[in-house]
Amino acid sequence: MKLTWLANGGHRLLFDLASDPDELDPVQEERSKDAEQLRVEGVTECLDGVGLRTFPYETWPLSRIHQFDLSRGVTGFGAG
């Protein structure tokens, strides 16, 4: 499983990497489990006391984001 938490607005994406290795279809699951797992692992700076920390949504300027993923062999910018 892979959890991506977007603190800007409080959105969350959870992926089952075993059945969806390209991270195309998020899994629906309770948020309370995410917070509890982080608490167990001692990652408390991500928590607001009872759940995952969030911030009011802010619009950011549009710009291209390049994501590299060494686990998939993506190490540089693609053509185009």
C-alpha positions as CSV (number, residue, x, y, z in Angstrom):
1,M,0.0,0.0,0.0
2,K,1.1,3.6,-0.7
3,L,-0.5,6.6,1.0
4,T,-0.1,10.1,-0.5
5,W,-1.5,12.8,1.8
6,L,-2.0,16.2,0.2
7,A,-2.0,18.5,3.3
8,N,-3.0,21.4,1.1
9,G,-6.8,20.9,1.4
10,G,-6.7,17.5,3.2
11,H,-7.0,15.1,0.2
12,R,-5.6,11.6,0.4
13,L,-4.8,9.0,-2.1
14,L,-4.2,5.4,-1.1
15,F,-3.0,2.9,-3.7
16,D,-2.7,-0.9,-3.5
17,L,0.6,-1.3,-5.3
18,A,0.3,-5.1,-5.6
19,S,-2.8,-4.9,-7.7
20,D,-2.3,-1.4,-9.1
21,P,1.5,-0.8,-9.7
22,D,0.9,2.3,-11.9
23,E,-1.2,4.0,-9.1
24,L,-4.2,4.7,-11.3
25,D,-7.1,3.7,-9.0
26,P,-7.1,4.9,-5.4
27,V,-8.5,2.6,-2.7
28,Q,-11.2,3.9,-0.4
29,E,-10.4,3.2,3.3
30,E,-11.0,4.9,6.6
31,R,-8.7,7.9,7.4
32,S,-8.6,6.9,11.1
33,K,-6.5,3.9,10.2
34,D,-3.9,6.2,8.5
35,A,-3.6,8.4,11.6
36,E,-3.4,5.4,14.0
37,Q,-0.6,3.8,11.9
38,L,1.4,7.0,11.9
39,R,0.9,7.2,15.7
40,V,2.2,3.6,16.1
41,E,5.2,4.4,14.0
42,G,6.0,7.6,16.0
43,V,5.4,10.0,13.1
44,T,3.5,12.5,15.2
45,E,4.4,15.7,13.3
46,C,1.9,14.6,10.6
47,L,-0.9,14.5,13.1
48,D,-3.1,17.3,14.5
49,G,-4.0,15.4,17.7
50,V,-6.8,13.2,16.4
51,G,-6.1,12.9,12.6
52,L,-3.9,13.8,9.8
53,R,-2.8,17.4,9.7
54,T,-4.4,19.6,7.0
55,F,-4.2,23.2,5.9
56,P,-6.8,25.4,4.2
57,Y,-6.7,24.8,0.5
58,E,-4.5,27.4,-1.5
59,T,-4.3,27.7,-5.2
60,W,-0.7,27.3,-6.3
61,P,0.7,28.8,-9.6
62,L,0.5,26.2,-12.4
63,S,4.0,24.8,-13.3
64,R,5.3,21.6,-14.6
65,I,6.2,19.0,-12.0
66,H,8.8,16.3,-12.8
67,Q,8.6,13.2,-10.7
68,F,11.4,10.7,-10.7
69,D,10.9,7.2,-9.3
70,L,14.0,5.2,-8.9
71,S,12.0,2.1,-8.0
72,R,10.7,2.1,-11.6
73,G,13.9,3.2,-13.3
74,V,12.7,6.7,-13.9
75,T,15.9,8.8,-13.3
76,G,15.6,11.8,-15.6
77,F,13.3,13.9,-17.8
78,G,11.5,12.2,-20.6
79,A,11.5,13.4,-24.2
80,G,8.9,16.1,-25.1
